[in-house]
Amino acid sequence: MLPRFGPERGKSNAREKMTLGQRLKTWAKAIKRDGVTLWFASMHPEVPWYVKALSAFVVAYALSPIDLIPDFVPILGYLDDAILLPGLILIAIRTIPAPVLAECRAQADEWMRVEGKKPSSRIGLLLIVAVWIAVTWALWRWILHPWFFA
């Protein structure tokens, strides 16, 4: 995009010609691919243990069939899909060593080409259900229980 003045002024690149919808679609595909990339990175022997743990957490959440905040909750329901999840994926991707990231992205591209969809995670499902149970228990214990059984 730069520079907008000088000898390059008037020349446009491919990104400038893309509409907002095309940019968002490209960005969404990259996020989806990077989620699968993290799945491969979490099993790669050259990735440090703490990056594997972060990647496994992000993958479990990203591939879970249910959301932490359901989409029917106004505004908040889409925040995890639009901000939280891409942010976690970006943080995890940036912690992976570059050669390993390139290898895992190639594996993810191949997976997406052959399978045509992202994998699903039963561990992610269990993780989200466990969080909901913990939140429900905490609400009962600290807020509702004193009112009803005081």
N, C-alpha and C positions, 0 to 999 in steps of 0.2 A: 504494500500500500504506500510506502514512503519512497521517494519524496513526492510531494505534491507540487513542487516548484523545481526550477532548474532544467537540465537537459532531459530528465525523465518525465517532465510534466506532459500530460496528455496521453501518456501510454498507460494502459490499464492491464492488470493481470487477471487471471482466471477467478480469483477470489472476489474481486470487485464486480465481476459480471454475475456472480451467483446471487439469487434472490435470498431473502431472509428465510423463506421456507426451505430452500435447498441447503442453506448453511445449517439450519436446525436438523434437517434429516441426516446430513453428513456427520454432524456432531453426535447425534443419537446412535448412529451405526458405530462410530468410534468408541463410544461409551460401552455399548453392548459387546463389541469385540474385546475391549480392555477388561471387561468383567470375566470373559472366558480366558483371557490372557492371565489374569490373576489366579484362575483355577489351575492352569498349568504351572505357574510360578510357585504356587504353594506346594507343589510336589517336586520341584527342581532341586537337585542336590547342592547347587552352588548358591542358593539363596539363603541368607542368614536366618536363624530361627525366629527372630522377632519380626522379620518381614514375612516369613511364612505364616506366623500367627495372625498378623494383620491381614494378610491376603486371604487366609482361610475364613476369618471373621467377615470380611467384606464379601467374599464369594457366597458364604452361607446366607448372608442377608440379601444380597443381590439376586440370588437364584431361588430364594424362598418363594413358595407359591402365594404367601400372604404377606401383607405389609405390616410394619410396626405400627404405623398410623393408617387406619383404613381410608381408602380414597373417598368414601362418602362423608367423612368429616370435612366440613367446609374449610377451605384454604389449607389447613394443616395437613389434610390427607394427601395433597400433592407436593408438599414441601419435601418430604423424604424422597420422592421420585425425582424432583427437579433440582434440589440443592444438596441434601444430605448424601444420597447415594453417589452422584457424580463427584462430589467433594471427597468422599472416602476412596473412591476408585482412583482419583487423581493423586491423592496422597500416597496410596499404596503403590501405584505405578512409578512414582518418582523415587521410591526407596529401592527399587529393583535395579541391580547392576545392568548397564546398557547392553552388553553382549547377551546376557540371559534374557533381557526384555525382548530383544530382537528375535531370539529363538522361540520364546513363548508366544510372541505375536504371530510368528509364522505358523506355529502349531494351532493357535486360535483361528487364524484365517482358514487353515485347512479344515478344522472342525466345523466352522460355520459353512464352508463350501459343501462339505460332504453331508453333514447332518441337517443343515438348513435352519437350525434353531439353537437356542442356548440350552444347556442342560438344566435340570431342576435339582433342587437340593432338599432332601428330607431332613438333613441336619439343620438347615436354615429354617425349615418349618418348625422343628422342635425348639430351636433357639427363640423364634418369635413367640411361640406358644408359651414358653417358659417366662419370657419377659412379661407377657400379658398376665400370666398367673401371679407373678411376683408383684406387679403393679396392683392387681386386684386385691391380693392379700394385704399389701401395705395400706391401701385405701381403707380396707375393712379394719385393720388393726389400729391405725392411728386416727382415723377420721370417724368412721361409722360406729365402730365398737363402743367408744366412750358415750356416744349419744343414746344408744339403745340399751346398754348394760351398765349404766352409771350408778 
